[in-house]
């Protein structure tokens, strides 16, 4: 886990769920295309750019429970408690 953004997401989940970082597994990490500027994590009442947006989907797991972290345009991952699926998922890239 060399990506500092992924490490930051793991640290965030550890704090959020009060678990050690060693207990957290990366269940899924892919490049995706989000359907709008919400990056798959819309908040009620917010307005978002209505354009396709490249990003990443990171799903972390602790004892079978999963947490979604989304990023857009290479930015940092943000925790998403009400995720929507991406419009496109890229093939596996060994570099991410």
C-alpha positions in Angstrom: 0.0 0.0 0.0 2.3 2.7 -1.3 -0.2 5.2 -2.4 -0.4 8.0 0.3 -4.0 8.7 -0.6 -4.9 5.1 0.1 -2.9 5.2 3.4 -4.9 8.3 4.4 -8.2 6.6 3.6 -7.1 3.6 5.8 -6.1 5.9 8.6 -9.5 7.7 8.3 -11.4 4.5 8.5 -9.4 3.3 11.4 -10.3 6.4 13.3 -13.9 6.4 12.1 -14.6 2.8 13.1 -12.1 2.7 16.0 -10.1 -0.2 14.6 -6.4 -0.7 14.0 -5.1 0.0 10.5 -3.8 -3.6 10.4 -7.4 -4.9 10.5 -8.3 -3.0 7.4 -8.1 -4.7 4.0 -8.4 -3.2 0.5 -11.3 -5.1 -1.0 -11.4 -3.1 -4.3 -9.5 -0.3 -6.0 -10.3 0.7 -9.6 -10.2 3.7 -11.9 -13.8 4.7 -12.7 -15.8 7.3 -14.4 -18.3 9.1 -12.2 -21.5 10.3 -13.8 -21.3 13.8 -12.4 -19.3 16.1 -10.1 -20.5 14.4 -6.9 -18.0 11.6 -7.6 -20.6 9.0 -6.7 -21.3 10.5 -3.3 -24.1 13.1 -3.7 -25.3 15.1 -0.8 -29.0 16.1 -0.6 -29.6 19.7 -1.7 -26.2 20.1 -3.4 -25.8 20.9 -7.1 -23.1 19.2 -9.1 -21.4 19.5 -12.5 -23.3 17.4 -14.9 -20.4 15.9 -16.8 -18.5 12.6 -16.7 -15.6 12.8 -14.3 -12.6 10.4 -14.1 -11.8 9.1 -10.6 -11.3 6.1 -8.4 -13.3 3.8 -6.2 -11.7 2.4 -3.1 -13.6 -0.1 -1.0 -12.0 -1.0 2.4 -13.1 -3.9 4.5 -13.0 -4.9 8.2 -14.4 -8.2 9.2 -16.8 -8.3 6.2 -18.1 -4.8 6.7 -17.2 -2.4 3.8 -16.6 1.3 3.5 -16.6 3.3 0.3 -14.0 6.0 -0.5 -14.3 8.0 -3.7 -11.9 10.3 -5.5 -12.2 12.5 -8.5 -9.5 13.7 -10.9 -6.7 12.2 -8.9 -7.7 14.0 -5.7 -7.8 12.6 -2.2 -10.2 9.9 -1.2 -13.3 10.9 0.7 -15.5 8.6 2.8 -18.9 8.1 1.3 -21.7 6.7 3.4 -24.4 6.8 0.6 -22.5 5.8 -2.5 -23.9 5.6 -6.0 -22.2 3.3 -8.6 -19.8 4.7 -11.2 -21.0 5.0 -14.8 -17.9 3.1 -16.0 -15.3 0.9 -14.3 -11.9 0.6 -16.0 -10.0 -2.7 -16.4 -7.6 -3.7 -13.7 -4.5 -1.5 -13.7 -1.5 -3.0 -11.8 -0.2 0.5 -11.2 -3.0 1.5 -8.8 
